[in-house]
C-alpha cells in the first residue's frame, strides 16, 4: 500500500521497513493537498497543527477529493474538541504521537483495509457521546437506521465492532466488494461521512449493547 505522512524520525524507519507499506511522500502544512494529488497515497497521516495551515482544514479538503485517501490524525493534541471535530470531518482514525512506533505499521494496515483506529483517549471521548445529541436528534437518527435493510443493519453492527470490510465478509459469507457496496449504502442512508460516524450513530440508536467495542490496547481500533 502507498502512504503519505508527516511521520516522525522514530516512526518512519519502522513504517518503511514493513514490506507492504511504502511512504511515498511527506509534506509540511499547505503542501499537503498538492502532495496527495500528485502521489495518490492510500493512507495519509495528518497532524492537526502545522506551521502555516490548520490540519482540520486540510482534512476536509482531502476527504472532498474525487478519490480521497483514508486520513488519520497523528498528533500531540487530544482535546475532546479536536477529536470530535476530526472524526466528524471524515478522519478514519485519531492517534497520538506517543503511540509506540512498532504499533504504527499495523494501524496503517487497518486503515488501508477499511478499519478505524483510535487512541484510548479518543475512544473514551467518543463513548461519552456527542454534545447536543438530545432526544430529537436521537429520534431522527433512529429513523435513518430504520431505512436500512436487515443485511445493511447487520453490516453496520459489525462495522461498529471494528471489523474491516474483508473481516465482515468472512463473518457473514460475502465478498469484500459486496460488503463495500453495503457500507457505501449505509453511509448514504445514514447521511454520515465515514465509518466512525456510522458506528456512533449505531451506538446512539441502541444497536450496540455497550457502545463500539473491538477496542484493544493501545492504540484502539473501532
N, C-alpha and C positions, 0 to 999 in steps of 0.2 A: 504494500500500500504506500501511497505517497502522502507526506505530511509537510506542513509548513508551520513554523512556530517561532516565537521568541523564547527559545529554550536556553536555560542557564548553562553555564560551563560544566557543572557537575552532572547535568542530566543528558546533554546532547551526545556524549560518547556512548552512553548506555542505550539510548534510542537508536543511534546509528549502528550499534553492534548487533541489534536484532535483525536477523537475516531477512525478515519480511517487511521491514519498515525502512523507508528512506526519507531523510529530512531533505526536501528539495530546495528549501529556501528559508531564510529568516528575514524579518523586516522590522523596522522601527517606526512606530507612530503612523503618520499619514501615508507611508509607503505600503501599508498592509493590503489594502484593497487591490491596488495595482499589481502587487506581487502575487496575490491569489489569482487574479485574472490571467496573469502570464503563465504561472506554473500549474494551476488547476489541481491543487492537492485534494486528497480525500478527507483529511482531518486538519484542522487548524487549532493550535493552542494560542490563546489570546490573553494579553494582560488587560486589566481594567484601566490602569493609569499609565499612560505613555507620555513621552516628552511633549508632543505637540498636538495630541488628539485624545479624545475621550474613547476608551476602549469599547464602551457600551454603544456609542455611535457607530464605530467600526463594525461591531457585531451585527447591528441592524442592517448595515449596508451589505455585509457578507451573506446573511440569510436571505436577502432580497435578490441576490444574483439569480440568473436564469437556471444555472445548475450549481446550487450552493454547496459548499463543503460542509461537513459536520464541524461545528465550532464548539470548543470547550474553553472555559475561562481557566487560566493558570495564573494565580495572583496571590499577593500577600494580603489583600483587602477582603475581609469576610464579614462585613456588616450585613445585617438582615436585608437592608435596603438594596445593597449591591447584589446579593444572592437572588432575591426575588425579581429584581429588575432584569438581571441577566437571563434567568430561566424563563421569565415571561416574554423576553425579547427573542427567544429562539435558541439559546445556548443548550447544548445537549449534555453539558457537564459543568461542574464547578469544583475545581481542585485548588489546593493551596500549594505555594512554592516550598513548604516544608514537607511535602509528600516525599517519601523515600524514593530516590532515583530509580531503584530497581522495580518499583511499582508502576512507573510511568509507561513503559512499553506495553504491559498487559492492559492498562487503561486505554491506550491509544487503539489497541486491537478491539476492545469492547466498543469503543466509539465507532470504529470503522464497520463493525458488524451490526450496527443499528441499536446498540445498547446505550445506556446513560450512566455516567459516573459522577458521584458526588462525594465531597469530603464529609466527614462526620458532622461538622458544623452546619453545612448546607442541608444535610438530611434532617437535622433537628429543626432547622428553620422551617423547612417545608412541612414537617409533621405538626408543627404548631399551627399551621393553617395560614391563610391569607387574610390580611386586614380587609375589612369591608365585605367579607363574604357573608352577608346577612341572609335571613330566610328567603327573601325574594330572589336573591342571586342563586341560592342553592336549589330552589324550586325550578328556576329557569334552566339550570344545568341538568337537573334530573329529567326535564322534558327533552333535552337534547339526547341524553343517554337512551331514553325510550325510543328514539328514532333508529337505534342500532338494531341490526338483525341479531338473532341468537348467536350466530357464528362470530359476528363482529364484537359482541359483548364478551364472548369467550376469549377472543384475541386481546381485547382491551385489558381484561383481568391479568392475563399472562404478561402482557407488556408492562403493566404496573408492578408485577412481581419481579421485574428486572431482566426478563428473558429477551435475547436478541431475536431478530426475525428467524434465523436458522433454528434457534432453540425452540421457538414457538412452533415452527413447522414440525420438528421432531415430536414434540409433545402431542400435537393434535393431528399428525399424519397429513400435513400439507406441504407442498413445495414452497421454497423460500420466496419465489416470485409471487405466489398466490397470497402468502402472508403479507408481503409488501403491499400488494393491492388492497388487502383488508385494512392495513394500517393507514394507508392513504385515505380510504373511505372513512375510517373512524375520525381522523383528524379533520376532514372536511365537515362531517356531520356534527362533530362536537365544536367546530369553529375554534380550534386551538392551533397554535403554531408549531407544536412539537410533542415528543413523547412525554416529556416531563409534565407539561400542562395537561395532557390526556390522563396521565397517572393520577395527578392531583384531583382532577375532576372526578375520576372514578372513585377516589377515596371519599370525596365530599358527597358523592351520590350514594354511598353506602355499599359499593360493590366489593370493598375490601374490608375484611374483619378488623384488621389492626393497622390500616394505612399501608403505604407502599412497603414491601418487605424485600427479601433478597439482598439485604444490606450487610455486606461483610465488613470487616475492619481492615485497616483503612487503606485507600480511600473506599468509600462505599459505592455501591452500584445499585441504581434504581431500576 
